[in-house]
Amino acid sequence: MQYADYTLWQREQLGELDDPDSLIAAQVAFWEHELAGLPERLELPTDRPYPPVADHRGARVPLEWPAQVQQQIARVAREHNATSFMVMQAALAVLLSKLAASAEVAIGFPIAGRRDPVLDELVGFFVNTLVLRVDLAGNPSIEEVLGQVRARSLAAYEHQDVPFELLVERLNPSRSLAHHPLVQVMLAWQNSIPELGLGEVQASPVPVDTRTARMDLAFSIEERWTEHGQPAGICGVVEFRTDVFDAASIQMLIGRLQRVVVAMTADPGRVLSSVEVVDAAELARLGEVGNRVVLTRRRRCWCRCRGCLPGRWPAPRMRWRSAVVGGRGVTGSSMRRRTGWRTC
């Protein structure tokens, strides 16, 4: 079979979009319902305001977690009939919701698109991007969030044939040159690639840093294993836009994600508002530059949490913009460098 044969077969299976009884029409209808009313973008705190036009320049920060975290993720996944990837999706959704103070989060994730084993050896581009929408309103428990992620992920897998470009065309979100449509954060769970042996020659993959960024944030992670098949940790990279983020902020973001993962897997029955994103050291720094009474007072935000700084800070929520202080212009990033201030 050649790739051209596959495309002809796929078109025959999916049918025509203008045929209401076709498989492709049913899948498009699913996505139109699933993503109806999705917020235009996820408003994450940044080091700099979004430019009118993204320059698509990027950088990478490595991610390294110990085997204990890997084992905890796998354990919770087994207990809830889910996968480790689903646990990571839930953790990232929780973190992003707290960062953006938003009850709804959309995360993109790639899918191989090779449903039939016959396609495993076929050379061609099958990868598609799917959208996971997570609703975190009402202060749900971690178990409830994971259950929702599992259900929506499985539904997305069953409707994976709609090309992302067609989905954008049909949903017709507000288009902007400043950010990617529908999703601005990607999460990819990669299969570990073993070394290739060719006689006496050993070959191993070498990552290539293109210094570009496809989206605001792109997490690419994989599990590592020992020679005896034992967990050896989780590694990966976080690709980010350098026009709005600094590497130091991404490094802190990775630490916060690990903190959320550890809290979730330690007690999946806990509610979302009990998951702390800001650690004690960060809170102490905030107390040095802010009003400690305000920072420690519980304020009502969408999730009624105390780990979400937009929920601590007096309304309206602080945005990163330039301001004049003492006759001098101060930007959000410069204030952060001087004070160590970080959002949750």
C-alpha positions as CSV (number, residue, x, y, z in Angstrom):
1,M,0.0,0.0,0.0
2,Q,1.2,3.5,-0.8
3,Y,0.1,6.8,0.9
4,A,-2.0,7.7,-2.2
5,D,-3.9,4.4,-1.7
6,Y,-4.6,5.3,1.9
7,T,-5.9,8.8,1.0
8,L,-8.4,7.3,-1.5
9,W,-9.5,4.7,1.0
10,Q,-9.9,7.3,3.7
11,R,-12.0,9.5,1.5
12,E,-14.2,6.6,0.7
13,Q,-14.7,5.7,4.3
14,L,-15.3,9.2,5.5
15,G,-17.6,10.3,2.7
16,E,-18.4,13.9,1.6
17,L,-18.8,16.7,4.1
18,D,-22.0,17.9,2.4
19,D,-23.6,14.5,2.9
20,P,-25.3,14.7,6.3
21,D,-25.2,10.9,6.6
22,S,-21.5,10.6,6.1
23,L,-18.9,9.8,8.8
24,I,-17.0,13.0,8.3
25,A,-20.2,15.1,8.7
26,A,-21.0,13.3,12.0
27,Q,-17.5,13.9,13.3
28,V,-17.6,17.6,12.4
29,A,-21.0,17.9,14.1
30,F,-19.4,16.4,17.3
31,W,-16.6,18.9,17.3
32,E,-19.0,21.8,16.6
33,H,-21.0,20.8,19.7
34,E,-18.0,20.0,21.8
35,L,-16.2,23.3,21.2
36,A,-19.2,25.6,21.0
37,G,-18.6,28.8,23.0
38,L,-14.9,28.0,23.7
39,P,-13.1,31.1,24.9
40,E,-11.1,32.8,22.2
41,R,-7.8,32.3,23.9
42,L,-6.3,31.2,27.2
43,E,-5.2,34.4,29.0
44,L,-2.0,33.3,30.7
45,P,0.2,35.7,32.6
46,T,3.2,36.6,30.4
47,D,6.5,38.4,30.8
48,R,5.6,40.8,28.0
49,P,2.3,41.9,26.3
50,Y,1.4,40.0,23.2
51,P,2.6,41.7,20.1
52,P,0.2,42.5,17.2
53,V,1.9,39.8,15.2
54,A,3.7,36.8,16.6
55,D,7.3,36.4,15.4
56,H,7.2,32.6,15.9
57,R,10.6,32.6,17.5
58,G,11.0,30.2,20.3
59,A,13.3,28.4,22.8
60,R,13.2,25.3,24.9
61,V,13.6,24.5,28.6
62,P,14.3,20.9,29.7
63,L,12.0,19.0,32.0
64,E,13.3,16.3,34.3
65,W,11.2,14.5,36.9
66,P,12.3,11.6,39.1
67,A,11.0,8.0,38.8
68,Q,8.9,8.5,42.0
69,V,6.7,11.0,40.1
70,Q,6.4,8.7,37.2
71,Q,5.3,5.8,39.4
72,Q,2.7,8.0,41.2
73,I,1.2,9.0,37.8
74,A,1.1,5.4,36.7
75,R,-0.6,4.3,39.9
76,V,-3.3,6.9,39.8
77,A,-3.9,6.1,36.1
78,R,-4.4,2.4,36.9
79,E,-6.7,3.2,39.8
80,H,-9.0,5.3,37.6
81,N,-8.9,3.2,34.5
82,A,-7.0,5.9,32.7
83,T,-3.6,6.4,31.1
84,S,-0.6,8.3,32.4
85,F,-1.1,10.8,29.5
86,M,-4.6,11.5,30.8
87,V,-3.3,12.2,34.3
88,M,-0.8,14.6,32.8
89,Q,-3.6,16.3,30.8
90,A,-5.6,16.7,33.9
91,A,-2.7,18.2,35.8
92,L,-1.9,20.6,33.1
93,A,-5.5,21.7,32.8
94,V,-5.6,22.3,36.6
95,L,-2.4,24.4,36.4
96,L,-3.5,26.4,33.4
97,S,-6.9,27.1,34.9
98,K,-5.2,28.6,38.0
99,L,-2.7,30.6,36.0
100,A,-5.4,32.1,33.8
101,A,-8.1,32.2,36.5
102,S,-10.4,30.5,34.0
103,A,-13.0,27.8,34.6
104,E,-12.5,26.5,31.0
105,V,-9.2,25.3,29.5
106,A,-8.5,24.0,26.0
107,I,-5.3,21.9,25.4
108,G,-4.2,20.6,22.0
109,F,-2.6,17.2,21.7
110,P,-1.3,15.3,18.6
111,I,-2.6,11.9,17.6
112,A,-0.7,9.5,15.3
113,G,-3.7,8.8,13.0
114,R,-2.6,5.2,12.3
115,R,-5.7,3.3,13.5
116,D,-4.9,0.2,11.4
117,P,-1.7,-1.8,12.1
118,V,-1.3,-1.9,8.3
119,L,-0.4,1.8,8.4
120,D,2.5,1.3,10.9
121,E,5.1,0.8,8.2
122,L,3.6,3.2,5.7
123,V,5.6,6.4,5.1
124,G,3.3,9.5,5.1
125,F,1.9,12.3,7.2
126,F,-1.0,11.0,9.4
127,V,-0.6,13.2,12.5
128,N,-3.6,15.4,13.4
129,T,-4.2,17.8,16.3
130,L,-7.1,17.2,18.6
131,V,-8.6,19.6,21.2
132,L,-9.3,18.6,24.8
133,R,-11.7,21.0,26.5
134,V,-11.9,20.8,30.3
135,D,-14.5,22.4,32.5
136,L,-13.2,23.1,36.0
137,A,-16.2,25.1,37.3
138,G,-17.7,24.3,40.7
139,N,-14.5,23.3,42.5
140,P,-14.5,19.6,41.4
141,S,-12.3,16.9,42.9
142,I,-9.2,15.7,41.1
143,E,-11.0,12.4,40.6
144,E,-13.8,14.2,38.8
145,V,-11.4,16.2,36.7
146,L,-9.6,13.0,35.7
147,G,-12.9,11.3,34.9
148,Q,-13.9,14.2,32.7
149,V,-10.5,14.2,30.9
150,R,-10.8,10.5,30.3
151,A,-14.3,10.7,28.9
152,R,-13.5,13.6,26.6
153,S,-10.2,12.2,25.5
154,L,-11.9,8.9,24.5
155,A,-14.6,10.8,22.6
156,A,-11.9,12.8,20.8
157,Y,-10.2,9.6,19.8
158,E,-13.4,8.4,18.3
159,H,-13.7,11.6,16.2
160,Q,-10.1,12.1,15.3
161,D,-10.5,12.1,11.5
162,V,-11.5,15.8,11.2
163,P,-8.4,17.7,10.1
164,F,-7.6,20.6,12.5
165,E,-7.6,23.1,9.6
166,L,-11.1,22.0,8.7
167,L,-12.2,22.3,12.3
168,V,-10.9,25.9,12.5
169,E,-12.6,26.7,9.2
170,R,-16.0,25.3,10.4
171,L,-15.8,26.9,13.9
172,N,-14.5,30.1,12.5
173,P,-13.1,31.6,15.7
174,S,-11.9,35.2,15.8
175,R,-8.6,35.1,13.9
176,S,-5.5,36.9,15.2
177,L,-1.9,37.1,14.0
178,A,-0.9,37.3,17.7
179,H,-1.9,33.8,18.7
180,H,-2.9,30.3,17.5
181,P,-6.7,29.6,16.9
182,L,-8.6,27.4,19.4
183,V,-5.6,26.2,21.4
184,Q,-2.5,28.0,22.5
185,V,-1.0,25.2,24.6
186,M,0.0,21.7,23.4
187,L,0.8,18.6,25.3
188,A,2.5,15.6,23.6
189,W,3.2,12.3,25.3
190,Q,6.0,10.7,23.2
191,N,6.9,7.1,23.1
192,S,10.5,6.6,24.1
193,I,12.8,5.8,21.2
194,P,15.4,3.2,21.9
195,E,18.8,3.3,20.5
196,L,19.2,1.7,17.1
197,G,21.9,-1.0,16.6
198,L,23.4,-1.5,13.2
199,G,26.1,-4.1,13.8
200,E,28.8,-2.4,15.7
201,V,27.2,1.0,15.1
202,Q,24.9,2.4,17.7
203,A,22.6,5.3,16.8
204,S,20.5,7.4,19.1
205,P,18.1,10.3,18.3
206,V,19.5,13.8,18.5
207,P,16.9,16.5,19.2
208,V,17.0,19.5,16.9
209,D,16.3,22.9,18.3
210,T,14.7,24.9,15.5
211,R,14.4,28.0,17.8
212,T,10.8,28.4,16.7
213,A,7.5,28.1,18.6
214,R,4.4,26.6,17.1
215,M,2.2,27.8,20.0
216,D,2.5,29.8,23.2
217,L,3.6,26.7,25.1
218,A,4.2,23.2,23.8
219,F,5.0,20.4,26.3
220,S,6.7,17.3,24.8
221,I,7.4,14.7,27.5
222,E,8.2,11.0,27.6
223,E,8.8,8.2,30.1
224,R,12.2,6.7,30.6
225,W,12.9,3.1,31.6
226,T,16.0,1.2,32.8
227,E,17.4,-1.7,30.9
228,H,15.3,-4.0,33.1
229,G,12.1,-2.1,32.4
230,Q,11.9,-0.2,35.6
231,P,10.7,3.4,35.7
232,A,13.6,5.9,35.3
233,G,11.8,9.2,35.4
234,I,10.0,11.6,33.0
235,C,11.9,13.9,30.7
236,G,11.1,16.3,27.9
237,V,11.1,19.9,26.9
238,V,8.8,22.9,27.0
239,E,8.9,24.9,23.8
240,F,7.8,28.6,24.3
241,R,7.4,31.8,22.5
242,T,10.3,34.1,23.3
243,D,8.3,37.3,22.3
244,V,6.1,36.9,25.4
245,F,7.9,34.5,27.8
246,D,11.3,34.3,29.5
247,A,13.1,31.1,30.1
248,A,13.1,31.7,33.9
249,S,9.3,31.9,33.9
250,I,9.0,28.6,32.0
251,Q,11.4,26.9,34.4
252,M,9.1,28.0,37.2
253,L,6.1,26.8,35.3
254,I,7.6,23.4,35.0
255,G,8.2,23.3,38.8
256,R,4.6,24.3,39.4
257,L,3.3,21.6,37.1
258,Q,5.3,19.0,39.0
259,R,3.9,20.5,42.3
260,V,0.4,20.0,40.9
261,V,1.1,16.5,39.7
262,V,2.5,15.5,43.2
263,A,-0.5,17.0,45.0
264,M,-3.0,15.3,42.6
265,T,-1.4,11.9,42.8
266,A,-1.0,12.1,46.6
267,D,-4.7,12.5,47.1
268,P,-7.0,12.3,44.1
269,G,-10.0,12.9,46.3
270,R,-9.0,16.4,47.2
271,V,-10.9,19.3,45.6
272,L,-9.3,21.7,43.1
273,S,-9.2,24.7,45.5
274,S,-6.9,22.7,47.9
275,V,-4.2,22.3,45.2
276,E,-1.6,24.9,45.9
277,V,0.4,26.3,43.0
278,V,2.4,28.8,44.9
279,D,4.9,27.3,47.4
280,A,5.9,28.7,50.8
281,A,9.0,30.4,49.5
282,E,7.1,32.2,46.7
283,L,4.4,33.3,49.1
284,A,7.0,34.7,51.5
285,R,8.5,36.8,48.6
286,L,5.1,38.0,47.8
287,G,4.6,39.0,51.4
288,E,7.8,41.1,51.2
289,V,6.6,43.2,48.3
290,G,2.8,43.2,48.9
291,N,0.2,43.4,51.5
292,R,0.5,40.3,53.6
293,V,-3.0,40.6,54.9
294,V,-4.4,40.7,51.4
295,L,-2.3,37.8,50.2
296,T,-3.3,35.5,53.1
297,R,-7.0,36.5,53.0
298,R,-9.2,34.1,51.1
299,R,-10.8,35.9,48.2
300,R,-13.5,34.5,46.0
301,C,-12.5,33.7,42.5
302,W,-14.1,31.3,40.0
303,C,-12.8,28.2,41.9
304,R,-12.9,29.8,45.4
305,C,-9.3,28.7,45.8
306,R,-6.4,30.1,47.8
307,G,-3.7,28.8,45.4
308,C,-4.7,31.1,42.6
309,L,-3.1,34.5,42.8
310,P,-5.9,36.2,40.8
311,G,-8.1,35.0,43.6
312,R,-5.8,36.7,46.2
313,W,-5.3,40.0,44.4
314,P,-7.8,42.8,44.7
315,A,-10.0,43.0,41.6
316,P,-9.6,43.9,38.8
317,R,-7.0,41.2,38.2
318,M,-3.5,42.5,37.5
319,R,-2.3,42.5,33.9
320,W,1.2,42.8,32.7
321,R,1.3,46.3,31.3
322,S,3.7,49.3,31.5
323,A,3.2,51.7,34.4
324,V,4.8,54.9,35.7
325,V,6.2,54.5,39.2
326,G,8.0,57.4,40.9
327,G,8.5,59.1,37.5
328,R,10.0,56.0,35.9
329,G,8.5,53.6,33.5
330,V,8.2,50.1,34.9
331,T,7.1,47.0,33.0
332,G,5.7,43.8,34.4
333,S,8.8,41.9,33.5
334,S,11.2,44.5,35.1
335,M,9.1,44.4,38.3
336,R,9.3,40.6,38.4
337,R,13.1,40.7,38.0
338,R,13.4,43.2,40.9
339,T,11.0,41.5,43.3
340,G,10.9,37.9,42.3
341,W,7.1,38.3,42.0
342,R,5.3,35.4,40.2
343,T,1.7,34.6,39.5
344,C,0.4,31.2,40.5
